[in-house]
Amino acid sequence: MAMFQGFVLQVILIVLISGSSADQHLLPAPENISMVSINLKHFLHWDPVMVDGNVTYSVQSQGEFESVYMPNNWYEPENCQEISAHQCNVTDEVSATVLYKFRVQSVLGNQLSAWKELEPPFNRKTSKNYACWLITY
C-alpha cells in the first residue's frame, strides 16, 4: 500500500509541475518580427502583444559561431530587457558580416510567452545605405 501511495504522489507531482510550466506560455508571443537596418544602425521591431496589463519584452541574440558551436548560448542585449517598447536598437550586437539570430519574448508578471525568432536570420550586409546631404543657402 505504501508503494502505491508513493506512486500516486509522484504522478500528482508530475502533473502539478507540468501544469505550472504550461501556464507560463499562455501569453501570446510577439508577431511580425523584422529588422530595419539603415547605415549600419540595426533596429529589431515586432507587433505589440494585445492583452490586458503592462506587457514587456526581452530580446536575445546569437551570432553565427554560437549558433553552430554553442546553440544554447544566447546573449541578452542590456538595453533590450523587460522593455515596454516594441522595438530595440541591436546595433551593438552585430559586429561582423555573418548571420545573426534574434528572438523576442513577451512577459506579463510571471507569465512568459514562447520565444519568437526573426526569420530569416539577419546579416548586416543587407543594411540600406543612405547619404545625408546638408544643404545650406
N, CA, C and O atoms as CSV, one atom per row, in Angstrom:
chain,resi,resn,atom,element,x,y,z
A,1,MET,N,N,0.814,-1.196,0.000
A,1,MET,CA,C,0.000,0.000,0.000
A,1,MET,C,C,0.862,1.266,0.000
A,1,MET,O,O,0.540,2.231,-0.694
A,2,ALA,N,N,1.943,1.270,0.766
A,2,ALA,CA,C,2.827,2.439,0.821
A,2,ALA,C,C,3.473,2.689,-0.538
A,2,ALA,O,O,3.680,3.835,-0.936
A,3,MET,N,N,3.790,1.604,-1.245
A,3,MET,CA,C,4.386,1.761,-2.572
A,3,MET,C,C,3.390,2.406,-3.539
A,3,MET,O,O,3.765,3.247,-4.355
A,4,PHE,N,N,2.128,2.008,-3.442
A,4,PHE,CA,C,1.090,2.587,-4.297
A,4,PHE,C,C,0.910,4.069,-3.990
A,4,PHE,O,O,0.758,4.874,-4.909
A,5,GLN,N,N,0.924,4.444,-2.696
A,5,GLN,CA,C,0.774,5.844,-2.300
A,5,GLN,C,C,1.949,6.677,-2.817
A,5,GLN,O,O,1.768,7.818,-3.244
A,6,GLY,N,N,3.155,6.100,-2.777
A,6,GLY,CA,C,4.324,6.803,-3.309
A,6,GLY,C,C,4.196,7.037,-4.801
A,6,GLY,O,O,4.563,8.100,-5.303
A,7,PHE,N,N,3.671,6.041,-5.513
A,7,PHE,CA,C,3.459,6.181,-6.954
A,7,PHE,C,C,2.436,7.278,-7.248
A,7,PHE,O,O,2.640,8.107,-8.136
A,8,VAL,N,N,1.336,7.275,-6.494
A,8,VAL,CA,C,0.295,8.294,-6.681
A,8,VAL,C,C,0.868,9.676,-6.410
A,8,VAL,O,O,0.572,10.617,-7.146
A,9,LEU,N,N,1.675,9.818,-5.378
A,9,LEU,CA,C,2.294,11.100,-5.054
A,9,LEU,C,C,3.211,11.571,-6.186
A,9,LEU,O,O,3.223,12.757,-6.515
A,10,GLN,N,N,3.973,10.659,-6.781
A,10,GLN,CA,C,4.835,11.012,-7.914
A,10,GLN,C,C,4.015,11.488,-9.108
A,10,GLN,O,O,4.376,12.469,-9.757
A,11,VAL,N,N,2.926,10.807,-9.398
A,11,VAL,CA,C,2.062,11.198,-10.520
A,11,VAL,C,C,1.483,12.586,-10.276
A,11,VAL,O,O,1.448,13.408,-11.192
A,12,ILE,N,N,1.029,12.860,-9.055
A,12,ILE,CA,C,0.467,14.169,-8.724
A,12,ILE,C,C,1.533,15.250,-8.888
A,12,ILE,O,O,1.243,16.306,-9.450
A,13,LEU,N,N,2.740,15.022,-8.419
A,13,LEU,CA,C,3.816,15.997,-8.563
A,13,LEU,C,C,4.134,16.268,-10.032
A,13,LEU,O,O,4.336,17.420,-10.416
A,14,ILE,N,N,4.180,15.234,-10.848
A,14,ILE,CA,C,4.454,15.415,-12.279
A,14,ILE,C,C,3.368,16.255,-12.927
A,14,ILE,O,O,3.668,17.149,-13.718
A,15,VAL,N,N,2.114,15.981,-12.605
A,15,VAL,CA,C,1.007,16.755,-13.171
A,15,VAL,C,C,1.089,18.205,-12.731
A,15,VAL,O,O,0.889,19.106,-13.546
A,16,LEU,N,N,1.379,18.452,-11.463
A,16,LEU,CA,C,1.487,19.825,-10.963
A,16,LEU,C,C,2.636,20.571,-11.620
A,16,LEU,O,O,2.478,21.729,-12.008
A,17,ILE,N,N,3.781,19.933,-11.748
A,17,ILE,CA,C,4.937,20.578,-12.373
A,17,ILE,C,C,4.654,20.849,-13.837
A,17,ILE,O,O,4.969,21.931,-14.331
A,18,SER,N,N,4.073,19.900,-14.538
A,18,SER,CA,C,3.743,20.087,-15.958
A,18,SER,C,C,2.746,21.205,-16.134
A,18,SER,O,O,2.880,22.019,-17.048
A,19,GLY,N,N,1.747,21.257,-15.275
A,19,GLY,CA,C,0.735,22.305,-15.372
A,19,GLY,C,C,1.292,23.678,-15.130
A,19,GLY,O,O,0.897,24.625,-15.810
A,20,SER,N,N,2.211,23.829,-14.171
A,20,SER,CA,C,2.754,25.147,-13.867
A,20,SER,C,C,3.640,25.653,-14.992
A,20,SER,O,O,3.632,26.851,-15.273
A,21,SER,N,N,4.407,24.785,-15.647
A,21,SER,CA,C,5.238,25.255,-16.753
A,21,SER,C,C,4.389,25.552,-17.973
A,21,SER,O,O,4.733,26.446,-18.747
A,22,ALA,N,N,3.293,24.836,-18.173
A,22,ALA,CA,C,2.414,25.115,-19.310
A,22,ALA,C,C,1.728,26.461,-19.129
A,22,ALA,O,O,1.508,27.177,-20.106
A,23,ASP,N,N,1.382,26.819,-17.879
A,23,ASP,CA,C,0.731,28.099,-17.630
A,23,ASP,C,C,1.617,29.274,-18.013
A,23,ASP,O,O,1.113,30.343,-18.359
A,24,GLN,N,N,2.924,29.089,-17.956
A,24,GLN,CA,C,3.829,30.187,-18.280
A,24,GLN,C,C,3.711,30.602,-19.745
A,24,GLN,O,O,4.025,31.746,-20.077
A,25,HIS,N,N,3.276,29.723,-20.618
A,25,HIS,CA,C,3.233,30.038,-22.041
A,25,HIS,C,C,1.839,30.404,-22.525
A,25,HIS,O,O,1.554,30.285,-23.717
A,26,LEU,N,N,0.967,30.846,-21.632
A,26,LEU,CA,C,-0.354,31.282,-22.048
A,26,LEU,C,C,-0.313,32.652,-22.709
A,26,LEU,O,O,-1.234,33.005,-23.446
A,27,LEU,N,N,0.722,33.419,-22.463
A,27,LEU,CA,C,0.872,34.746,-23.049
A,27,LEU,C,C,1.266,34.613,-24.516
A,27,LEU,O,O,2.173,33.844,-24.838
A,28,PRO,N,N,0.607,35.343,-25.410
A,28,PRO,CA,C,0.976,35.238,-26.834
A,28,PRO,C,C,2.398,35.746,-27.084
A,28,PRO,O,O,2.873,36.672,-26.427
A,29,ALA,N,N,3.044,35.128,-28.027
A,29,ALA,CA,C,4.386,35.557,-28.434
A,29,ALA,C,C,4.259,36.752,-29.376
A,29,ALA,O,O,3.254,36.881,-30.075
A,30,PRO,N,N,5.262,37.625,-29.404
A,30,PRO,CA,C,5.261,38.729,-30.364
A,30,PRO,C,C,5.217,38.185,-31.800
A,30,PRO,O,O,5.730,37.101,-32.078
A,31,GLU,N,N,4.610,38.940,-32.685
A,31,GLU,CA,C,4.487,38.532,-34.096
A,31,GLU,C,C,5.142,39.566,-35.001
A,31,GLU,O,O,5.470,40.674,-34.578
A,32,ASN,N,N,5.324,39.171,-36.261
A,32,ASN,CA,C,5.855,40.057,-37.313
A,32,ASN,C,C,7.171,40.708,-36.905
A,32,ASN,O,O,7.320,41.929,-36.956
A,33,ILE,N,N,8.108,39.882,-36.505
A,33,ILE,CA,C,9.423,40.387,-36.114
A,33,ILE,C,C,10.198,40.734,-37.378
A,33,ILE,O,O,10.252,39.951,-38.326
A,34,SER,N,N,10.790,41.912,-37.375
A,34,SER,CA,C,11.535,42.359,-38.557
A,34,SER,C,C,12.729,43.201,-38.121
A,34,SER,O,O,12.799,43.683,-36.990
A,35,MET,N,N,13.657,43.362,-39.046
A,35,MET,CA,C,14.839,44.178,-38.790
A,35,MET,C,C,14.817,45.354,-39.754
A,35,MET,O,O,14.627,45.173,-40.957
A,36,VAL,N,N,15.008,46.545,-39.231
A,36,VAL,CA,C,15.189,47.737,-40.052
A,36,VAL,C,C,16.646,48.141,-39.858
A,36,VAL,O,O,17.083,48.417,-38.741
A,37,SER,N,N,17.390,48.172,-40.960
A,37,SER,CA,C,18.819,48.452,-40.876
A,37,SER,C,C,19.191,49.506,-41.912
A,37,SER,O,O,19.123,49.269,-43.118
A,38,ILE,N,N,19.585,50.669,-41.416
A,38,ILE,CA,C,19.957,51.791,-42.287
A,38,ILE,C,C,21.290,52.331,-41.813
A,38,ILE,O,O,21.465,52.635,-40.633
A,39,ASN,N,N,22.234,52.449,-42.745
A,39,ASN,CA,C,23.569,52.959,-42.443
A,39,ASN,C,C,24.211,52.235,-41.252
A,39,ASN,O,O,24.812,52.861,-40.379
A,40,LEU,N,N,24.071,50.916,-41.237
A,40,LEU,CA,C,24.630,50.043,-40.207
A,40,LEU,C,C,24.112,50.344,-38.800
A,40,LEU,O,O,24.803,50.082,-37.815
A,41,LYS,N,N,22.912,50.889,-38.705
A,41,LYS,CA,C,22.184,51.019,-37.439
A,41,LYS,C,C,21.031,50.033,-37.536
A,41,LYS,O,O,20.227,50.113,-38.464
A,42,HIS,N,N,20.941,49.097,-36.582
A,42,HIS,CA,C,20.027,47.967,-36.684
A,42,HIS,C,C,18.969,48.031,-35.588
A,42,HIS,O,O,19.290,48.095,-34.401
A,43,PHE,N,N,17.704,48.011,-36.002
A,43,PHE,CA,C,16.582,48.079,-35.067
A,43,PHE,C,C,15.651,46.892,-35.285
A,43,PHE,O,O,15.104,46.703,-36.371
A,44,LEU,N,N,15.486,46.105,-34.242
A,44,LEU,CA,C,14.573,44.980,-34.270
A,44,LEU,C,C,13.184,45.492,-33.894
A,44,LEU,O,O,13.030,46.197,-32.897
A,45,HIS,N,N,12.171,45.139,-34.692
A,45,HIS,CA,C,10.786,45.573,-34.472
A,45,HIS,C,C,9.883,44.353,-34.363
A,45,HIS,O,O,10.201,43.290,-34.896
A,46,TRP,N,N,8.757,44.507,-33.671
A,46,TRP,CA,C,7.739,43.463,-33.597
A,46,TRP,C,C,6.407,44.107,-33.272
A,46,TRP,O,O,6.350,45.226,-32.762
A,47,ASP,N,N,5.331,43.387,-33.573
A,47,ASP,CA,C,3.997,43.865,-33.226
A,47,ASP,C,C,3.783,43.683,-31.733
A,47,ASP,O,O,4.177,42.664,-31.167
A,48,PRO,N,N,3.156,44.669,-31.088
A,48,PRO,CA,C,2.889,44.516,-29.651
A,48,PRO,C,C,1.864,43.414,-29.405
A,48,PRO,O,O,0.993,43.168,-30.239
A,49,VAL,N,N,1.974,42.763,-28.267
A,49,VAL,CA,C,1.010,41.753,-27.852
A,49,VAL,C,C,-0.187,42.479,-27.244
A,49,VAL,O,O,-0.026,43.336,-26.375
A,50,MET,N,N,-1.370,42.137,-27.700
A,50,MET,CA,C,-2.588,42.820,-27.246
A,50,MET,C,C,-3.295,41.992,-26.168
A,50,MET,O,O,-4.109,41.120,-26.473
A,51,VAL,N,N,-2.972,42.278,-24.913
A,51,VAL,CA,C,-3.627,41.664,-23.758
A,51,VAL,C,C,-3.768,42.731,-22.683
A,51,VAL,O,O,-3.100,43.765,-22.732
A,52,ASP,N,N,-4.631,42.478,-21.722
A,52,ASP,CA,C,-4.762,43.405,-20.603
A,52,ASP,C,C,-3.515,43.317,-19.730
A,52,ASP,O,O,-3.040,42.227,-19.411
A,53,GLY,N,N,-2.996,44.480,-19.349
A,53,GLY,CA,C,-1.822,44.521,-18.488
A,53,GLY,C,C,-0.645,45.158,-19.193
A,53,GLY,O,O,-0.694,45.437,-20.391
A,54,ASN,N,N,0.408,45.383,-18.438
A,54,ASN,CA,C,1.620,46.014,-18.959
A,54,ASN,C,C,2.615,44.957,-19.424
A,54,ASN,O,O,3.421,44.451,-18.643
A,55,VAL,N,N,2.541,44.641,-20.689
A,55,VAL,CA,C,3.436,43.644,-21.269
A,55,VAL,C,C,4.790,44.281,-21.522
A,55,VAL,O,O,4.873,45.402,-22.023
A,56,THR,N,N,5.845,43.566,-21.177
A,56,THR,CA,C,7.192,43.989,-21.526
A,56,THR,C,C,7.795,42.924,-22.439
A,56,THR,O,O,7.243,41.836,-22.603
A,57,TYR,N,N,8.936,43.264,-23.025
A,57,TYR,CA,C,9.568,42.370,-23.992
A,57,TYR,C,C,11.047,42.233,-23.669
A,57,TYR,O,O,11.686,43.162,-23.175
A,58,SER,N,N,11.568,41.063,-23.958
A,58,SER,CA,C,13.004,40.817,-23.824
A,58,SER,C,C,13.515,40.218,-25.124
A,58,SER,O,O,12.833,39.425,-25.774
A,59,VAL,N,N,14.727,40.612,-25.487
A,59,VAL,CA,C,15.346,40.195,-26.744
A,59,VAL,C,C,16.601,39.391,-26.432
A,59,VAL,O,O,17.310,39.673,-25.466
A,60,GLN,N,N,16.862,38.401,-27.252
A,60,GLN,CA,C,18.115,37.653,-27.186
A,60,GLN,C,C,18.709,37.579,-28.583
A,60,GLN,O,O,17.989,37.589,-29.581
A,61,SER,N,N,20.047,37.504,-28.638
A,61,SER,CA,C,20.742,37.420,-29.924
A,61,SER,C,C,21.738,36.273,-29.885
A,61,SER,O,O,22.188,35.834,-28.826
A,62,GLN,N,N,22.060,35.810,-31.079
A,62,GLN,CA,C,23.002,34.716,-31.210
A,62,GLN,C,C,23.747,34.883,-32.527
A,62,GLN,O,O,23.134,34.917,-33.593
A,63,GLY,N,N,25.072,34.986,-32.451
A,63,GLY,CA,C,25.877,35.079,-33.658
A,63,GLY,C,C,26.017,33.735,-34.347
A,63,GLY,O,O,25.623,32.701,-33.808
A,64,GLU,N,N,26.577,33.763,-35.529
A,64,GLU,CA,C,26.714,32.535,-36.318
A,64,GLU,C,C,27.578,31.493,-35.601
A,64,GLU,O,O,27.264,30.303,-35.630
A,65,PHE,N,N,28.657,31.932,-34.965
A,65,PHE,CA,C,29.525,31.000,-34.244
A,65,PHE,C,C,28.753,30.274,-33.142
A,65,PHE,O,O,28.800,29.048,-33.038
A,66,GLU,N,N,28.038,31.056,-32.318
A,66,GLU,CA,C,27.254,30.456,-31.234
A,66,GLU,C,C,26.170,29.537,-31.795
A,66,GLU,O,O,25.900,28.468,-31.247
A,67,SER,N,N,25.567,29.962,-32.876
A,67,SER,CA,C,24.507,29.167,-33.488
A,67,SER,C,C,25.002,27.789,-33.900
A,67,SER,O,O,24.277,26.802,-33.776
A,68,VAL,N,N,26.233,27.721,-34.388
A,68,VAL,CA,C,26.797,26.458,-34.859
A,68,VAL,C,C,27.415,25.652,-33.716
A,68,VAL,O,O,27.162,24.454,-33.591
A,69,TYR,N,N,28.229,26.313,-32.880
A,69,TYR,CA,C,29.025,25.591,-31.894
A,69,TYR,C,C,28.471,25.617,-30.469
A,69,TYR,O,O,28.829,24.761,-29.661
A,70,MET,N,N,27.613,26.573,-30.147
A,70,MET,CA,C,27.021,26.675,-28.807
A,70,MET,C,C,25.550,27.067,-28.948
A,70,MET,O,O,25.170,28.165,-28.541
A,71,PRO,N,N,24.720,26.196,-29.513
A,71,PRO,CA,C,23.348,26.579,-29.860
A,71,PRO,C,C,22.471,26.992,-28.680
A,71,PRO,O,O,21.444,27.637,-28.887
A,72,ASN,N,N,22.838,26.648,-27.476
A,72,ASN,CA,C,22.047,27.053,-26.309
A,72,ASN,C,C,22.547,28.348,-25.683
A,72,ASN,O,O,22.032,28.775,-24.649
A,73,ASN,N,N,23.544,28.976,-26.299
A,73,ASN,CA,C,24.138,30.191,-25.757
A,73,ASN,C,C,23.545,31.410,-26.462
A,73,ASN,O,O,23.877,31.688,-27.615
A,74,TRP,N,N,22.676,32.131,-25.772
A,74,TRP,CA,C,22.053,33.345,-26.299
A,74,TRP,C,C,22.502,34.527,-25.448
A,74,TRP,O,O,22.654,34.406,-24.232
A,75,TYR,N,N,22.713,35.676,-26.100
A,75,TYR,CA,C,23.093,36.902,-25.396
A,75,TYR,C,C,21.855,37.755,-25.163
A,75,TYR,O,O,20.916,37.744,-25.959
A,76,GLU,N,N,21.868,38.483,-24.073
A,76,GLU,CA,C,20.764,39.369,-23.731
A,76,GLU,C,C,21.233,40.810,-23.819
A,76,GLU,O,O,21.878,41.304,-22.894
A,77,PRO,N,N,20.922,41.495,-24.919
A,77,PRO,CA,C,21.327,42.900,-25.039
A,77,PRO,C,C,20.799,43.706,-23.847
A,77,PRO,O,O,19.609,43.677,-23.533
A,78,GLU,N,N,21.703,44.413,-23.205
A,78,GLU,CA,C,21.378,45.123,-21.964
A,78,GLU,C,C,20.196,46.081,-22.123
A,78,GLU,O,O,19.345,46.168,-21.238
A,79,ASN,N,N,20.141,46.788,-23.229
A,79,ASN,CA,C,19.090,47.792,-23.431
A,79,ASN,C,C,17.804,47.192,-23.998
A,79,ASN,O,O,16.887,47.931,-24.356
A,80,CYS,N,N,17.725,45.862,-24.084
A,80,CYS,CA,C,16.557,45.205,-24.683
A,80,CYS,C,C,15.907,44.202,-23.733
A,80,CYS,O,O,15.308,43.225,-24.183
A,81,GLN,N,N,16.017,44.430,-22.439
A,81,GLN,CA,C,15.454,43.517,-21.453
A,81,GLN,C,C,14.309,44.182,-20.706
A,81,GLN,O,O,14.455,45.277,-20.163
A,82,GLU,N,N,13.167,43.502,-20.686
A,82,GLU,CA,C,11.974,43.977,-19.996
A,82,GLU,C,C,11.636,45.417,-20.378
A,82,GLU,O,O,11.452,46.281,-19.521
A,83,ILE,N,N,11.561,45.648,-21.689
A,83,ILE,CA,C,11.234,46.982,-22.207
A,83,ILE,C,C,9.766,47.010,-22.619
A,83,ILE,O,O,9.199,45.984,-22.996
A,84,SER,N,N,9.157,48.184,-22.546
A,84,SER,CA,C,7.748,48.297,-22.928
A,84,SER,C,C,7.596,48.629,-24.416
A,84,SER,O,O,6.533,48.397,-24.992
A,85,ALA,N,N,8.624,49.159,-25.029
A,85,ALA,CA,C,8.574,49.473,-26.461
A,85,ALA,C,C,8.556,48.184,-27.265
A,85,ALA,O,O,8.985,47.138,-26.777
A,86,HIS,N,N,8.061,48.254,-28.498
A,86,HIS,CA,C,8.081,47.063,-29.352
A,86,HIS,C,C,9.139,47.210,-30.452
A,86,HIS,O,O,8.931,46.829,-31.604
A,87,GLN,N,N,10.266,47.769,-30.054
A,87,GLN,CA,C,11.448,47.857,-30.906
A,87,GLN,C,C,12.668,47.999,-30.012
A,87,GLN,O,O,12.570,48.404,-28.854
A,88,CYS,N,N,13.821,47.656,-30.577
A,88,CYS,CA,C,15.044,47.757,-29.790
A,88,CYS,C,C,16.237,47.957,-30.713
A,88,CYS,O,O,16.330,47.331,-31.769
A,89,ASN,N,N,17.144,48.830,-30.307
A,89,ASN,CA,C,18.368,49.069,-31.052
A,89,ASN,C,C,19.342,47.935,-30.734
A,89,ASN,O,O,19.813,47.816,-29.603
A,90,VAL,N,N,19.640,47.106,-31.731
A,90,VAL,CA,C,20.545,45.968,-31.540
A,90,VAL,C,C,21.863,46.163,-32.297
A,90,VAL,O,O,22.571,45.197,-32.581
A,91,THR,N,N,22.179,47.400,-32.614
A,91,THR,CA,C,23.390,47.715,-33.378
A,91,THR,C,C,24.638,47.129,-32.715
A,91,THR,O,O,25.490,46.564,-33.400
A,92,ASP,N,N,24.756,47.256,-31.404
A,92,ASP,CA,C,25.951,46.774,-30.705
A,92,ASP,C,C,26.081,45.257,-30.721
A,92,ASP,O,O,27.162,44.730,-30.455
A,93,GLU,N,N,25.021,44.560,-31.021
A,93,GLU,CA,C,25.063,43.099,-31.061
A,93,GLU,C,C,25.625,42.568,-32.371
A,93,GLU,O,O,26.046,41.414,-32.447
A,94,VAL,N,N,25.634,43.408,-33.403
A,94,VAL,CA,C,26.019,42.979,-34.752
A,94,VAL,C,C,27.389,43.563,-35.067
A,94,VAL,O,O,27.502,44.732,-35.437
A,95,SER,N,N,28.431,42.744,-34.919
A,95,SER,CA,C,29.786,43.259,-35.093
A,95,SER,C,C,30.513,42.677,-36.296
A,95,SER,O,O,31.636,43.084,-36.592
A,96,ALA,N,N,29.893,41.736,-36.989
A,96,ALA,CA,C,30.554,41.103,-38.138
A,96,ALA,C,C,29.523,40.862,-39.237
A,96,ALA,O,O,28.317,40.898,-38.996
A,97,THR,N,N,30.013,40.621,-40.426
A,97,THR,CA,C,29.137,40.349,-41.561
A,97,THR,C,C,28.890,38.843,-41.642
A,97,THR,O,O,29.365,38.162,-42.551
A,98,VAL,N,N,28.139,38.350,-40.669
A,98,VAL,CA,C,27.727,36.947,-40.599
A,98,VAL,C,C,26.248,36.933,-40.224
A,98,VAL,O,O,25.654,37.980,-39.970
A,99,LEU,N,N,25.668,35.755,-40.191
A,99,LEU,CA,C,24.261,35.649,-39.811
A,99,LEU,C,C,24.086,35.794,-38.306
A,99,LEU,O,O,24.861,35.245,-37.523
A,100,TYR,N,N,23.068,36.533,-37.916
A,100,TYR,CA,C,22.695,36.700,-36.518
A,100,TYR,C,C,21.243,36.301,-36.350
A,100,TYR,O,O,20.379,36.672,-37.145
A,101,LYS,N,N,20.993,35.538,-35.300
A,101,LYS,CA,C,19.627,35.205,-34.930
A,101,LYS,C,C,19.187,36.149,-33.829
A,101,LYS,O,O,19.969,36.501,-32.947
A,102,PHE,N,N,17.929,36.556,-33.888
A,102,PHE,CA,C,17.321,37.360,-32.831
A,102,PHE,C,C,15.989,36.731,-32.479
A,102,PHE,O,O,15.294,36.188,-33.337
A,103,ARG,N,N,15.642,36.812,-31.200
A,103,ARG,CA,C,14.337,36.330,-30.786
A,103,ARG,C,C,13.783,37.239,-29.702
A,103,ARG,O,O,14.524,37.891,-28.966
A,104,VAL,N,N,12.442,37.263,-29.624
A,104,VAL,CA,C,11.734,38.156,-28.707
A,104,VAL,C,C,10.734,37.340,-27.900
A,104,VAL,O,O,10.120,36.400,-28.403
A,105,GLN,N,N,10.587,37.721,-26.642
A,105,GLN,CA,C,9.632,37.072,-25.753
A,105,GLN,C,C,8.816,38.152,-25.059
A,105,GLN,O,O,9.360,39.184,-24.668
A,106,SER,N,N,7.520,37.926,-24.903
A,106,SER,CA,C,6.692,38.854,-24.139
A,106,SER,C,C,6.561,38.344,-22.705
A,106,SER,O,O,6.551,37.140,-22.449
A,107,VAL,N,N,6.460,39.304,-21.773
A,107,VAL,CA,C,6.420,38.993,-20.345
A,107,VAL,C,C,5.305,39.815,-19.715
A,107,VAL,O,O,5.180,41.012,-19.971
A,108,LEU,N,N,4.498,39.159,-18.889
A,108,LEU,CA,C,3.450,39.847,-18.130
A,108,LEU,C,C,3.403,39.209,-16.749
A,108,LEU,O,O,2.868,38.114,-16.575
A,109,GLY,N,N,3.972,39.909,-15.769
A,109,GLY,CA,C,4.058,39.327,-14.426
A,109,GLY,C,C,4.926,38.080,-14.466
A,109,GLY,O,O,6.086,38.139,-14.873
A,110,ASN,N,N,4.361,36.940,-14.039
A,110,ASN,CA,C,5.121,35.693,-14.077
A,110,ASN,C,C,4.783,34.863,-15.318
A,110,ASN,O,O,5.221,33.719,-15.438
A,111,GLN,N,N,4.009,35.435,-16.237
A,111,GLN,CA,C,3.689,34.745,-17.488
A,111,GLN,C,C,4.717,35.090,-18.549
A,111,GLN,O,O,5.088,36.251,-18.724
A,112,LEU,N,N,5.169,34.070,-19.247
A,112,LEU,CA,C,6.125,34.248,-20.335
A,112,LEU,C,C,5.540,33.649,-21.598
A,112,LEU,O,O,4.864,32.622,-21.549
A,113,SER,N,N,5.798,34.284,-22.722
A,113,SER,CA,C,5.414,33.676,-23.991
A,113,SER,C,C,6.542,32.762,-24.452
A,113,SER,O,O,7.627,32.751,-23.870
A,114,ALA,N,N,6.277,32.017,-25.477
A,114,ALA,CA,C,7.349,31.288,-26.148
A,114,ALA,C,C,8.226,32.323,-26.848
A,114,ALA,O,O,7.773,33.436,-27.117
A,115,TRP,N,N,9.463,31.972,-27.141
A,115,TRP,CA,C,10.337,32.855,-27.910
A,115,TRP,C,C,9.885,32.836,-29.364
A,115,TRP,O,O,9.510,31.788,-29.889
A,116,LYS,N,N,9.922,34.001,-30.014
A,116,LYS,CA,C,9.600,34.108,-31.437
A,116,LYS,C,C,10.840,34.639,-32.136
A,116,LYS,O,O,11.369,35.686,-31.763
A,117,GLU,N,N,11.303,33.916,-33.153
A,117,GLU,CA,C,12.563,34.236,-33.830
A,117,GLU,C,C,12.358,35.057,-35.096
A,117,GLU,O,O,11.369,34.902,-35.814
A,118,LEU,N,N,13.326,35.937,-35.346
A,118,LEU,CA,C,13.389,36.675,-36.600
A,118,LEU,C,C,13.711,35.679,-37.712
A,118,LEU,O,O,14.662,34.905,-37.604
A,119,GLU,N,N,12.926,35.702,-38.762
A,119,GLU,CA,C,13.165,34.810,-39.908
A,119,GLU,C,C,13.215,35.631,-41.183
A,119,GLU,O,O,12.315,36.438,-41.414
A,120,PRO,N,N,14.208,35.464,-42.005
A,120,PRO,CA,C,15.416,34.672,-41.807
A,120,PRO,C,C,16.385,35.412,-40.878
A,120,PRO,O,O,16.152,36.572,-40.539
A,121,PRO,N,N,17.465,34.751,-40.467
A,121,PRO,CA,C,18.481,35.450,-39.660
A,121,PRO,C,C,18.999,36.683,-40.391
A,121,PRO,O,O,18.903,36.778,-41.615
A,122,PHE,N,N,19.546,37.619,-39.634
A,122,PHE,CA,C,19.974,38.916,-40.164
A,122,PHE,C,C,21.469,38.928,-40.467
A,122,PHE,O,O,22.272,38.377,-39.714
A,123,ASN,N,N,21.829,39.560,-41.576
A,123,ASN,CA,C,23.228,39.810,-41.921
A,123,ASN,C,C,23.351,41.302,-42.204
A,123,ASN,O,O,22.574,41.854,-42.982
A,124,ARG,N,N,24.317,41.950,-41.579
A,124,ARG,CA,C,24.425,43.406,-41.716
A,124,ARG,C,C,24.741,43.863,-43.138
A,124,ARG,O,O,24.596,45.048,-43.440
A,125,LYS,N,N,25.167,42.960,-44.018
A,125,LYS,CA,C,25.421,43.370,-45.397
A,125,LYS,C,C,24.133,43.768,-46.111
A,125,LYS,O,O,24.177,44.333,-47.204
A,126,THR,N,N,22.979,43.472,-45.494
A,126,THR,CA,C,21.697,43.875,-46.082
A,126,THR,C,C,21.278,45.275,-45.643
A,126,THR,O,O,20.208,45.747,-46.030
A,127,SER,N,N,22.101,45.942,-44.845
A,127,SER,CA,C,21.781,47.291,-44.379
A,127,SER,C,C,21.693,48.244,-45.569
A,127,SER,O,O,22.542,48.224,-46.459
A,128,LYS,N,N,20.662,49.072,-45.570
A,128,LYS,CA,C,20.488,50.075,-46.630
A,128,LYS,C,C,21.381,51.272,-46.312
A,128,LYS,O,O,21.465,51.715,-45.166
A,129,ASN,N,N,22.038,51.779,-47.332
A,129,ASN,CA,C,22.902,52.939,-47.144
A,129,ASN,C,C,22.263,54.160,-47.778
A,129,ASN,O,O,21.946,54.170,-48.968
A,130,TYR,N,N,22.081,55.184,-46.967
A,130,TYR,CA,C,21.522,56.435,-47.443
A,130,TYR,C,C,22.471,57.556,-47.059
A,130,TYR,O,O,22.901,57.663,-45.910
A,131,ALA,N,N,22.788,58.383,-48.034
A,131,ALA,CA,C,23.647,59.540,-47.767
A,131,ALA,C,C,22.775,60.710,-47.318
A,131,ALA,O,O,21.700,60.945,-47.871
A,132,CYS,N,N,23.235,61.415,-46.344
A,132,CYS,CA,C,22.540,62.622,-45.888
A,132,CYS,C,C,23.352,63.817,-46.378
A,132,CYS,O,O,24.556,63.909,-46.137
A,133,TRP,N,N,22.698,64.696,-47.042
A,133,TRP,CA,C,23.358,65.885,-47.545
A,133,TRP,C,C,22.861,67.085,-46.783
A,133,TRP,O,O,21.656,67.302,-46.652
A,134,LEU,N,N,23.796,67.863,-46.282
A,134,LEU,CA,C,23.454,69.097,-45.587
A,134,LEU,C,C,23.505,70.219,-46.610
A,134,LEU,O,O,24.563,70.528,-47.157
A,135,ILE,N,N,22.371,70.816,-46.857
A,135,ILE,CA,C,22.289,71.881,-47.854
A,135,ILE,C,C,22.084,73.190,-47.101
A,135,ILE,O,O,21.140,73.330,-46.323
A,136,THR,N,N,22.957,74.123,-47.334
A,136,THR,CA,C,22.818,75.436,-46.718
A,136,THR,C,C,22.649,76.476,-47.817
A,136,THR,O,O,23.223,76.358,-48.899
A,137,TYR,N,N,21.875,77.464,-47.527
A,137,TYR,CA,C,21.636,78.534,-48.516
A,137,TYR,C,C,22.190,79.816,-48.005
A,137,TYR,O,O,22.097,80.841,-48.679
